[in-house]
Structures are given as structure tokens and as C-alpha cells.
Amino acid sequence: EEFFAALDALLRVRCALILGLPSGDAITAQVIDEALVPKGLKAESAETLRGLFASVDAAKFSSAAESTELTQLQAQADATLEALQALEGGIR
């Protein structure tokens, strides 16, 4: 649970910073397509980001994830955060 809560907060805050929003609470899959992709987020990274948000949402309603799933999600999160960081760097 802690992993998913931290991942959710980190992704939402990073997206909010890129979009100049005061909080990550407003970040949805729709915002990814309508705002982040036009700013230059690659389609593959956008798809992974949507998947990560879906995994976080699913974790809120299911039992603990297995370690292999967490390892895979961590790898996806790392790659997506690198893409978001690159995007943020290009905006400044």
C-alpha cells in the first residue's frame, strides 16, 4: 500500500509541476492526453503513465501486490519519471 500511495503522489505531483497546476489531484488520464502529450510526452510514455495510474487505482481495491509485480511497476515508474523529467526540462 505504501508503495502505491507514494507512486501515486510522485506521479501526480510531477505532472502537476509540468502543467503548472497547484496540486496533483486534478491529474487524470484525460489530462495526460490533452496536456502532457501536446507538450511533448511520447505516446509510449503516456501509455505507461496511464497504466501506472490504473495500477495505483486497482491497488486501492485489491490485496497486496506480489513482489514481481512491484518490481515491474517500479521499472515502469522509473522510466516514466525519466520521461516526465525530460519533458519538464524542455519546458523551462
Secondary structure, 3 states (H helix, E strand, C coil): CHHHHHHHHHHHHHHHHHHCCCCHHHCCHHHHHHHHCCCCCCHHHHHHHHHHHHHHHHHCCCCCCCHHHHHHHHHHHHHHHHHHHHHHHHHC
